[in-house]
Amino acid sequence: MARIVIIAGETSGDRLAAGLIKAARVMQPDIEFEGVAGPEMVSAGCTPWHDSSELAVMGIFEVLRDLPRLRRLMADLEARILRNPPDVFVGVDAPDFNLRLEARLRTAGIPTVHYVSPSVWAWRPGRVKVLRSACDLVLCLLPFEAAFLERHGIAARFIGHPLADDIPDQVDRTAAREALGLGPGPVVGMLPGSRLGEVKRLGRPFVQAAEWLTNRAEGIQFVVPTVSRSTRELFERCWTDHGPLARPLVLDGRTHEAMAAADVVLTASGTATLEAMLVGRPMVVAYRVSALTFALFRGLRLAKVRYFSLPNLLADRPLVPEYLQSQVTGPALGAAVLGFIEAPDHGATTLAKFGELHTQLRRSASQQAATAVLDIVAAGTTGATNPATALQ
């Protein structure tokens, strides 16, 4: 019976890992998964050692602040894995944590798979060397990543994105609005981020954008899907302090429905931009990190790309408006959103391109990921040393 240790960071990693687990258990019903897991992974059958939210840290200086805790967690996980080595270790996203752990485990003879390529093509290209030493295989969600990694001597496979498999080509806006109890009038989906740090930085300008829009768009409604109780409470406090009197519809989860109901989506950069693209909704994208982290990015020229939102990266052109750091203000975001509301046909060309990208990413990703991992189990890949002796 195969046994796999899997570690996922935050909400998007939890979702990806759960898809892999479900697909693998269809292929091998008696397979065992355990590790750092979120609720979807646990529901899919993963035995949790820690919660994936413990890895939800964003930004260089934010990581430094949490470094002692993360080091203790890594040491605990490494010791636990080496005492009872699995057939394969799978690290899902969270590259700053997982790649370090993967390198140690691979040296100890445990086959390693990294699911979601780090953006080495975009920033911190030095991590290519880390990938090469840490991973037997990298599973890539975006089409250009595998070719880039293979040029650098890294085994990689483009598997597409599970969201592209799950979301249909056409999403019914009317049905979504009825399901959420929304009335007539324009609807804005607001997604200020899945991490507390993101909501702290984006919550205020998002609700200020809502205030700005409320004074200019009659009957406008806001729907806000949140991923946790803590992010919900933080956003609701932001709204009370800085937003309009009319309350938004705040949801626990139900991101897909919220986007489907919306005329336009105002979102933090990240997986949500991909989901909005696949749902076929115009969007305005915002990104903020701490001032120190941003200064380091600029000072050391760590960023290597022109865009930061996934639709623009995939198309290699500005399909959707992006707002970065000081550009992220309530009036600026509000004006961009209002442009889509007042001219709904303006984005027709963009939506057609969204459809093309959707087709490109639809490749049965979870099944491909599970097949790749089980192939490594079957091959019985071995590393440099005997894992049983690595703690000695």
Phi, psi and omega in degrees: 000125182286146178227128184235131171264131184226133181234121181238143177254130173059191192293313184295321177293322176301317181294316179297314181296321179298321177297318177298315182299313180299315181295319180295323182286339171291319181285321179224091186301334183266008181292146181247137174236139174207158179152213179268115194225148170264183185297324180291322177295317179298317178298327180282348176118017178270132176280118186276134170265319176218166177272141183297339179297340179294344180257004184278074179237135186235134175096148185296312184284332174295321177295318179301321179297323182264007187301316179302316179296317181293324178295319178296319179297316179297317179297319179297315181292317180301313181297317182295319181291319182289334176291331181218078189297136176277173175290324179212146169252133178239119173259123183255111180057215182041056191296324182296333176269305189294322182295323177295317179292319179299319180300317180292319182290322180294321175300328180278003175097009180264124177299140185231139175235134174250121184258114185097107179294132170300156184278057181293338176285347184252317182202159184050060181297343178299342179291349175304318180296322178295315178302316183299323182274336188267335195237135167284332181203141173245128177263122189253136179271337185248145191294330184275350187287317184297317180297320178299312182294319180296327176296339179257018174078025181247128176294123185214153179219127174278120183246358186081189182238132180303326179299325179293332176284324188278328187267127180289166181296322180241130181244130187280105181294318182297315180296322180294320179293320178296319181296328182265358178071029180274145180269188177292163181109163182295144180238131176246123171275129181242124179229091184280005175124159180264347179258150177300321180298322178294315181295324178298322182275329186254342185303310183297309178296331177293314181288332173292325173296321177298318177300314180299316182290323181301329180277356185231344182234107184296134175073015183292144180233150181234134177236129189233101174280133180240157187259348182204164178297321183292319178291324177297311182297320180295317180293320179297325175294320177300318181295316179300321184278328191229353188260180177290166181294321179296129185278146174281167170272107181261128185245152168267105186073215178060036181301315183300315180296319180298316179293318180299325181283342190277152167277327179208151182245131171254117192218151167293153176294148180138202183301330180300328179293323177294317181296318178298321177298315182291327176289338179085043180242137173301153183212157170239129189244135180235149179213129176220137168237178179297156181301321180293317179297316181295320178298322179292318177306311184288315184296321181264001180053049183285331181278137185240008184234161182276338186234161177235347178271145185298319178302318180290323177295317181294320181275344185057038174198163186281082177289323185232148179289138180241140178232128188236133173051248185291343176289343184279090177231156180304309180298320180295314178295317180299317180296321179294319178295316181298327178302320178288324181292318183282338180228072186298337180274355184298328185263021184300317180295321178297316181295325176297320177293323175304317180298320178297317180293325177301312180299320181296327184270351183275102186218024183056057191298315182297320178295319178295319179297315180297317179299316180298316180293316181292330174298321179291321175302312183295326181286339180063044182304138178240154181249207191283327186222172177280118184301333182294337181260359188292336180276350185281000000 
